[in-house]
Amino acid sequence: MELDGIEFEVSYRKVRYARVELKTGKLFLILPPGNDPKVLLEKHKDWIIEKKKFFDECKRNSADKQIPNRTETEFKELVLSLISRFSQELGVTVNNVSFKKFKSKWGICIPKRKNITFNHTLRYLPDRLLEYIVFHEIAHILERKHNHRFWNLIAGKFNDCQEFDKELISYQFKLQSIS
Protein backbone atom coordinates (compact mmCIF):
# COMPACT_ATOMS: atom_id res chain seq x y z
CA MET A 1 0.00 0.00 0.00
CA GLU A 2 1.06 3.61 -0.48
CA LEU A 3 0.42 7.09 0.91
CA ASP A 4 1.70 9.94 -1.29
CA GLY A 5 4.47 7.68 -2.62
CA ILE A 6 5.31 6.29 0.83
CA GLU A 7 5.01 2.53 1.05
CA PHE A 8 3.62 1.10 4.26
CA GLU A 9 2.70 -2.17 5.88
CA VAL A 10 -0.34 -2.86 8.01
CA SER A 11 -0.14 -5.27 10.92
CA TYR A 12 -3.26 -6.29 12.79
CA ARG A 13 -2.51 -7.22 16.40
CA LYS A 14 -4.25 -7.55 19.73
CA VAL A 15 -3.55 -3.94 20.74
CA ARG A 16 -5.86 -1.46 22.39
CA TYR A 17 -4.83 1.58 20.34
CA ALA A 18 -3.78 1.99 16.74
CA ARG A 19 -0.32 3.46 16.19
CA VAL A 20 2.02 4.62 13.47
CA GLU A 21 5.70 3.65 13.47
CA LEU A 22 8.26 5.07 11.10
CA LYS A 23 11.54 3.29 11.68
CA THR A 24 14.51 4.01 9.44
CA GLY A 25 12.17 5.29 6.77
CA LYS A 26 9.75 2.36 6.63
CA LEU A 27 6.15 3.07 7.65
CA PHE A 28 4.22 0.56 9.76
CA LEU A 29 0.62 0.80 10.93
CA ILE A 30 -0.22 -1.35 13.95
CA LEU A 31 -3.97 -1.72 14.28
CA PRO A 32 -6.48 -3.62 16.36
CA PRO A 33 -8.32 -6.19 14.20
CA GLY A 34 -11.08 -4.63 12.12
CA ASN A 35 -9.72 -1.06 12.12
CA ASP A 36 -9.45 0.79 8.81
CA PRO A 37 -5.87 1.91 8.05
CA LYS A 38 -7.18 4.89 6.02
CA VAL A 39 -8.48 6.55 9.19
CA LEU A 40 -5.07 6.36 10.87
CA LEU A 41 -3.26 7.49 7.73
CA GLU A 42 -5.49 10.52 7.30
CA LYS A 43 -5.16 11.49 10.96
CA HIS A 44 -1.34 11.39 10.85
CA LYS A 45 -0.70 12.26 7.20
CA ASP A 46 1.22 15.52 7.81
CA TRP A 47 3.37 13.96 10.53
CA ILE A 48 4.15 10.94 8.31
CA ILE A 49 5.20 13.13 5.37
CA GLU A 50 7.44 15.31 7.58
CA LYS A 51 9.07 12.28 9.21
CA LYS A 52 9.62 10.66 5.82
CA LYS A 53 11.46 13.79 4.62
CA PHE A 54 13.58 13.67 7.78
CA PHE A 55 14.50 10.00 7.21
CA ASP A 56 15.29 10.65 3.54
CA GLU A 57 17.68 13.43 4.58
CA CYS A 58 19.35 11.13 7.12
CA LYS A 59 19.72 8.46 4.46
CA ARG A 60 21.41 10.93 2.09
CA ASN A 61 23.74 12.05 4.89
CA SER A 62 24.70 8.46 5.70
CA ALA A 63 26.99 8.20 2.66
CA ASP A 64 29.46 10.64 4.26
CA LYS A 65 29.66 8.85 7.61
CA GLN A 66 32.98 7.33 8.68
CA ILE A 67 33.04 4.03 10.55
CA PRO A 68 35.65 3.81 13.32
CA ASN A 69 38.04 0.87 13.21
CA ARG A 70 37.56 -0.30 16.80
CA THR A 71 37.98 -3.86 18.10
CA GLU A 72 35.34 -5.48 20.28
CA THR A 73 37.74 -5.27 23.25
CA GLU A 74 38.47 -1.58 22.64
CA PHE A 75 34.76 -0.92 22.33
CA LYS A 76 33.89 -2.64 25.62
CA GLU A 77 36.72 -0.92 27.47
CA LEU A 78 35.58 2.46 26.15
CA VAL A 79 31.97 1.81 27.19
CA LEU A 80 33.05 0.74 30.68
CA SER A 81 35.19 3.85 31.10
CA LEU A 82 32.29 6.05 29.95
CA ILE A 83 29.96 4.32 32.40
CA SER A 84 32.41 4.96 35.21
CA ARG A 85 32.72 8.64 34.28
CA PHE A 86 29.02 9.35 33.62
CA SER A 87 27.64 7.37 36.56
CA GLN A 88 29.91 9.39 38.82
CA GLU A 89 28.72 12.65 37.19
CA LEU A 90 25.09 11.66 37.70
CA GLY A 91 25.63 10.19 41.15
CA VAL A 92 24.26 6.74 40.29
CA THR A 93 25.55 3.19 40.33
CA VAL A 94 25.35 0.81 37.39
CA ASN A 95 25.21 -2.77 38.68
CA ASN A 96 25.63 -4.76 35.49
CA VAL A 97 26.67 -4.00 31.92
CA SER A 98 26.19 -6.46 29.08
CA PHE A 99 26.43 -6.45 25.30
CA LYS A 100 24.01 -8.02 22.86
CA LYS A 101 22.88 -7.72 19.28
CA PHE A 102 19.61 -5.82 18.91
CA LYS A 103 17.67 -5.26 15.71
CA SER A 104 16.72 -1.64 16.30
CA LYS A 105 17.87 -0.42 19.73
CA TRP A 106 21.19 1.07 20.74
CA GLY A 107 20.75 0.14 24.38
CA ILE A 108 18.36 -0.82 27.15
CA CYS A 109 18.37 0.20 30.80
CA ILE A 110 16.47 -1.59 33.55
CA PRO A 111 16.35 1.20 36.17
CA LYS A 112 15.16 -0.92 39.12
CA ARG A 113 18.09 -3.30 38.73
CA LYS A 114 20.47 -0.61 37.42
CA ASN A 115 21.42 -2.91 34.54
CA ILE A 116 22.30 -1.68 31.07
CA THR A 117 22.66 -3.68 27.88
CA PHE A 118 24.31 -2.15 24.83
CA ASN A 119 24.02 -3.14 21.19
CA HIS A 120 27.25 -4.55 19.72
CA THR A 121 26.83 -2.28 16.69
CA LEU A 122 27.68 0.73 18.86
CA ARG A 123 31.24 -0.35 18.18
CA TYR A 124 30.90 1.26 14.74
CA LEU A 125 29.83 4.70 15.98
CA PRO A 126 32.16 7.66 16.54
CA ASP A 127 33.11 8.46 20.13
CA ARG A 128 30.74 11.44 20.51
CA LEU A 129 27.69 9.31 19.57
CA LEU A 130 28.83 6.46 21.79
CA GLU A 131 29.14 8.93 24.68
CA TYR A 132 25.63 10.23 23.97
CA ILE A 133 24.09 6.75 24.06
CA VAL A 134 25.95 5.66 27.20
CA PHE A 135 24.91 8.85 29.00
CA HIS A 136 21.34 8.40 27.73
CA GLU A 137 21.08 4.89 29.17
CA ILE A 138 22.63 5.86 32.51
CA ALA A 139 20.19 8.78 32.75
CA HIS A 140 17.35 6.23 32.69
CA ILE A 141 18.46 5.08 36.15
CA LEU A 142 17.36 8.52 37.39
CA GLU A 143 14.35 8.92 35.11
CA ARG A 144 12.76 5.87 33.48
CA LYS A 145 10.63 7.60 30.85
CA HIS A 146 11.54 9.95 28.01
CA ASN A 147 9.78 12.84 29.72
CA HIS A 148 10.70 16.49 30.27
CA ARG A 149 12.88 15.70 33.30
CA PHE A 150 14.78 13.04 31.35
CA TRP A 151 15.49 15.32 28.38
CA ASN A 152 16.64 18.07 30.75
CA LEU A 153 19.21 15.62 32.16
CA ILE A 154 20.40 14.82 28.65
CA ALA A 155 20.45 18.48 27.59
CA GLY A 156 22.62 19.28 30.59
CA LYS A 157 25.39 17.25 28.99
CA PHE A 158 24.45 17.25 25.28
CA ASN A 159 22.69 20.49 24.42
CA ASP A 160 21.60 19.50 20.90
CA CYS A 161 19.84 16.16 21.32
CA GLN A 162 18.04 16.45 17.98
CA GLU A 163 21.33 16.66 16.10
CA PHE A 164 22.64 13.58 17.92
CA ASP A 165 19.44 11.68 17.12
CA LYS A 166 19.71 12.72 13.47
CA GLU A 167 23.33 11.50 13.38
CA LEU A 168 22.30 8.19 14.93
CA ILE A 169 19.67 7.61 12.27
CA SER A 170 22.20 8.43 9.56
CA TYR A 171 24.56 5.86 11.08
CA GLN A 172 21.75 3.29 11.16
CA PHE A 173 21.43 3.72 7.40
CA LYS A 174 25.20 3.55 6.96
CA LEU A 175 25.46 0.35 8.99
CA GLN A 176 22.57 -1.22 7.06
CA SER A 177 24.35 -0.47 3.79
CA ILE A 178 27.56 -2.24 4.84
CA SER A 179 26.05 -5.30 6.52
N, C-alpha and C positions, 0 to 999 in steps of 0.2 A: 504494500500500500504506500501511498505518497501524499504528502502535504506540501504544496508549493515547491515541488522538486526535492523534498526531504523524505527519504525512505524511512519507514518505521515498521516495527513489529508489535503485534498485540498479543499479550499473554493474559489468559483468563485464569485467575487463582482465587483461592478462598481468602480474600482480603476484605476488610470492611470498607475501605475507601479507595477509589481509583487514584492512580498517580502517574506522573510523567517522569521518566528518567532519560537523561541525555548524557550518556557516558562515552567519552572520547569520540563524540560526533555521531554516535548511533542513537536513534530515538526508539525508546521502548514505552509502551503503554501497558500498565498493569491494571487490570480491571476485575471487579467481581463478576462472576458469570451472569450473562444476560445484559450487561451494560453496553451501550452503544459508544464505540470509540469516537465517533464524530462529535459527540457532545464534549468530551474531554479535549479533543483537538481544537475545537472552536473556542473553548474557554481559555486555553493556554497558547493560542496561536502566536500572538506577539512575542511572548516569552520564548517560545520554541525557535522562532526565526532569529531573534537576537542571540540566543545561546548557540545556534548553529553557526552564525557568523563568527562568534567568538572562537568556537572549536576549529573552524576553517582557518582562521588567522593563526591559531596555535599550531595547526598542522603545517602551514607554510613556514612558520618560524622554526619548526623542528629540524629542517634541513641544515641549519647553521649550528646546531648544538654539537658540542664536543663531549665525547665520552671519556671520562678519566680511566687510566690504566691502573687499576687498584686491585690487588689480590684480595681473596676472601679474608685472609688473616689481617691484612692492613685495614680492610673495611671494618671488621669486628673490633679491632683495637681502637680505631677512630671513634666508632659509635660508643664504646665503653668510656673513652675519655670524655666525650661530649656529655654523656649521661652523668658522669662524676661532676663535671663543671656546672651543668645546668641544674641538676638536682640540688646542688649546694646554693646556687643563685636563688632558686625558688623555695629553698628550705624544706624540701621533701626527700623522702627515701624511696628508691626504686629497689624492690626486693628481688626481682628476677627479670633477666633479659634473655630473650630467645630470638632465633632467626628462622624464617620459614618462607616458602614461596606462596605468595598470594596472587590471585588473578587481577584484582583491581585496587587493592589497598596498599598504602605505603607502610602503615603500621597500625597496631591495635594496642590500646591501653585498657587494663582492667583495674580501675581505680581502687576498688575495695581491697584487692590483693597487692596492689602496687606492682603489677607485672606488665611488662611491655614486650610485644613481639614485633620485630621489624621484617619487612620484605627483603629478601636477598637482592632484589634488583636495585635497591638503594645504593648498592656498590657502584653503580654506573652513573650516579649523579655527582655533580660538582659539590665541593665542600659546603658552599653557602646554602645549597638546597638540603643537603644532608643535615646541617645544623638546624635549619628551619623545621624539618620533620621531627628530629629528636626532641627539640624544645616543645613542639606542638604536642607530642605524645606525653611528655613529662607534665606539661600543663594540665593534662586531663586528670592527673592525680588530685589537683586542686579543684578543678571544675570539670565535671563529667561531660556536660553537654556543650555544644557549640553555641553558647548564648553570648550575651553582651559582655558579661564578666570574663568569659573565656577569651574572647577576641581582644579585650583590653589587656589581658596578660600577654597575649602574643604580640600585640602592637607595642607593648613596652620594650620588647626586644627587637622585633622586626616591624618597623613602622609602615611597610607597604606590603601587607599580606596579599593583596590582589595580584601584585606583580609576581610574588613567589608562586601563587597558585597557577598563574598563567604559565610561568616557566615549567612548573611540574607537569602540566598538561602537554606542553611542547615536548618535554622529555619522554612522556608516555608514548607519544607518537613516534619519536626517534627510536625508542627501544623496541616498539612493535615492528618498525621497518628493518631492524637488524636481526631480529630473532627468527 
